[in-house]
Amino acid sequence: MTHPIARYEFAEGNASSLVLSIDGEIDLSNVGELRREIDQRLRHSRLVIDFRKTTYIDSAGLALIADVGSRPSPRVAVHIVAESETTVWRTLRVAGFTELFPVHSALDAAVASAS
């Protein structure tokens, strides 16, 4: 999918995980579209979100991650890929997401951990 601020794509990580890669900014202007795409595509027990090319995430994007990770049924384990000390990683850390969800620096490690 393409949005003026962000591009994102979905890929099968393995039999139990879906990988979402986000390039650009996630904010109130595009989080609704992203939420709909996740809802339509998520048929897995694990979602790996790759933030390595994400340049910005606001509270609407954080709320989306929290929502997906706290759904009671079907239960979805969220794994995050982010390079340390980037703007997005710092936002995730300050918001407490690095304590709530496993954070990996490499996509392969996240997918392996999510299996």
C-alpha positions in Angstrom: 0.0 0.0 0.0 1.1 3.6 -0.5 0.2 6.7 1.4 1.7 10.1 0.7 3.7 9.8 4.0 4.3 6.0 4.3 4.6 2.9 2.2 4.1 -0.5 3.8 4.0 -4.0 2.6 3.1 -7.4 4.1 4.9 -10.7 3.6 4.7 -14.1 5.1 7.5 -14.5 7.7 6.9 -18.2 8.2 3.8 -20.4 8.8 2.8 -18.6 12.0 3.9 -15.0 11.3 3.1 -12.1 9.1 5.8 -9.4 8.5 4.7 -5.8 8.1 7.4 -3.4 6.8 6.8 0.3 7.1 8.8 2.9 5.2 8.1 6.5 6.1 5.8 8.0 8.8 2.9 6.5 10.7 0.6 9.1 12.1 -3.1 9.9 12.5 -3.4 10.6 8.8 -2.7 7.1 7.7 -3.1 4.8 10.7 -6.7 4.1 9.9 -5.8 2.6 6.5 -3.0 0.6 8.1 -5.4 -0.7 10.7 -7.8 -1.9 8.0 -5.0 -3.6 6.1 -3.7 -5.4 9.3 -7.3 -6.5 10.1 -7.8 -7.9 6.6 -4.4 -9.7 6.4 -3.7 -10.9 9.9 -4.5 -14.6 10.0 -1.4 -15.5 12.0 -0.6 -15.8 15.6 2.4 -13.5 15.3 2.9 -10.1 13.7 6.5 -8.9 13.1 6.6 -5.1 12.5 9.7 -3.9 10.8 10.4 -0.3 11.7 13.9 0.0 10.3 12.8 2.3 7.5 10.1 4.1 9.6 11.1 7.7 10.2 8.3 8.8 12.6 5.5 7.3 14.7 3.0 9.3 16.7 0.5 8.2 19.4 -2.0 6.9 16.9 0.6 4.5 15.5 1.6 3.5 19.1 -2.1 2.9 19.9 -2.4 0.6 16.8 0.5 -1.5 18.0 -0.9 -1.7 21.5 -4.4 -2.6 20.2 -3.1 -5.4 18.0 -0.9 -6.8 20.8 -3.7 -6.8 23.4 -6.5 -8.3 21.4 -8.0 -11.2 23.4 -9.1 -13.2 20.4 -7.4 -14.1 18.3 -4.3 -13.6 20.4 -1.5 -12.0 18.5 2.1 -11.8 19.6 3.8 -8.7 18.3 7.5 -8.6 17.6 9.2 -5.4 16.7 12.3 -4.8 14.5 14.0 -1.5 15.1 17.5 -0.2 15.1 18.6 1.1 18.4 18.9 4.8 19.1 16.8 5.8 16.1 13.9 8.2 16.5 11.4 5.5 16.3 13.2 3.2 18.7 13.5 6.0 21.2 9.7 6.7 20.9 9.0 3.0 21.4 11.3 2.9 24.4 9.9 6.1 26.0 6.3 4.8 25.5 7.3 1.5 27.2 6.9 -0.7 24.2 10.4 -2.1 24.5 9.2 -3.6 27.8 5.9 -4.9 26.4 7.1 -6.5 23.2 10.2 -8.3 22.1 12.4 -5.9 20.1 15.0 -7.2 17.6 17.6 -5.4 15.5 17.3 -7.9 12.6 14.3 -9.1 10.7 15.6 -12.7 10.6 15.9 -12.9 14.3 12.4 -11.5 14.8 10.9 -14.0 12.5 12.8 -16.9 14.1 11.7 -15.7 17.5 8.1 -15.4 16.3 7.9 -19.0 15.2 
